[in-house]
Amino acid sequence: MRTNYRTCRRFTIAACIVAASLCPGAVLAEETVPHLENCTAWAYSDGRFGTADTCKEPVAIQFMLMTDQRIQQREVKPAEVFDTGLSRKEIESSGWLFTTCPAGYSPSVPFLLKNQDVILPSKYDCVRK
């Protein structure tokens, strides 16, 4: 029996199209981009700890003290300040974590204390929300 190459090719292309429509997540990889921690320089201003967005694009910042694990998060525009509202004493009595991603993205690992081995050394990327 002789197989027609064009017929097989058309069938293969059609099968791929059907598979893609049934399982779009399996075909398209999740979009990842590098974190933007270089856009943040944490410091004290008027006795409160925070940072400003020094990038030319909005960023999404997540922050937590390791002692209470309450997450503060928001999108910050360029030159806008992310104020934690925390004093030097509060910061120095606890470790802290933060992530910085482009607006509309979040860290590739959940922002949880148990992921500090990835977050602290900045070994995460950012994924579209």
Summary of the structure (lengths in Angstrom):
residues: 129
radius of gyration: 22.1
end to end distance: 51.6
largest distance: 83.7
contacts: 321
relative contact order: 0.19
helix: 29%
strand: 35%
